[in-house]
Amino acid sequence: MASNNFIDYVKINCRSGKGGAGSGHFFRAKGLPNGGPDGGDGGRGGHIILEGNSQLWTLLHLQYQKHLIAKPGEGGGENLRTGAQGDDIIIQVPLGTIARDAETGEKKLEITEHGQRLILTPGGRGGLGNDHFKSSTNQAPTYFQPGEPGIDEWVILELKLLADVGLVGFPNAGKSTLLSVVSAARPKIADYAFTTLTPNLGVVAYRDYKSFVMADIPGIIEGAAEGKGLGTRFLRHIERNSILLFMISVDSKDIAEEYQILLSELEQFNPELLDKKRLLAITKSDLIDDELEAEIRETLPTELPTVFISSLANKNIMQLKDMIWQALHAKE
């Protein structure tokens, strides 16, 4: 995904359709000039609906579509005919899309499955025709209901990527390189900070035709939770990952300290992130010998599953996949 094509936050105006008015018609026929009420109901106004599409990875298609206006329902007719419903507007969105009220921030709905349809902004109900109001004491009611108005509201659509494993690390930790080696994803890779300006997803092939989804999240820097660097713009994508794979380069001055800084940034953003399973991959380990690797391992938390890898040399990549698979399917 090119960086200028990834949009994970849009604000749109949704205006659902007004319901059609009921009819106040009375039956007329030759020889029966004073027939009873036969006014039909008005049709429902058009909904605005979100539909999950697993082939979409961005909200780009909505970036310039700021106003969505559904059609009103038609009025009821004679002979108890119900007016036609207003056409619904169906918006295709990626899995992991959350809709919030733009004023209150309250969550309205969430799309997590392909083909899932949820009403974002409901259309107004159609009014009842005069036939509904006849009674033994009022056999010729002239009253009928107008249709309910539609809803006019601003909504925020926010995308949180759905992935099994989220890669967490400082810029140049080797996250993009790993993703390019273990999947068909082709993220931009270069030797400077913030090479990855957008999240990238890749499907990682595993043994016996199994697979899992890995997300490369743009690099964190110290102070990201306070808005430094790329700030918290992409940290929300980590919230959806089952496992967090921390990646730290072997040439780090202090790997244990760097790991604690990363943990601290995640905790400041959302303390619940620390409840997720964690793995640690020490990258570029083809640059060190076994003795130095053993010394580094002594400085790391013993309870943290750790593997020394090299994406370029393909060192321990399958071992890393095994660790991830076991963590994904371990019983709580």
Secondary structure, DSSP 4 states (H G I P E B T S, - for coil): --GGG---EEEEEEEPPPPPPPP--B--BTTBTT--B-PPPPPPPPPEEEEE-TT---SGGGTT--EEEPPPPPPP-STTPPPPPPPPEEEEE-TTEEEEETTT--EEEEE-STT-EEEEEPPPPPPPPGGGG--SS-SS----PPPPP--EEEEEEEE----SEEEE--TTSSHHHHHHHHSS------SSTT---S-EEEEEE-GGG-EEEEEEPPPP-TTGGGT-TTTTTTHHHHTT-SEEEEEEETT-S-HHHHHHHHHHHHHHH-GGGGGSEEEEEEE-GGGS-HHHHHHHHHTS-TTS-EEE-BTTTTBTHHHHHHHHHHHHH---
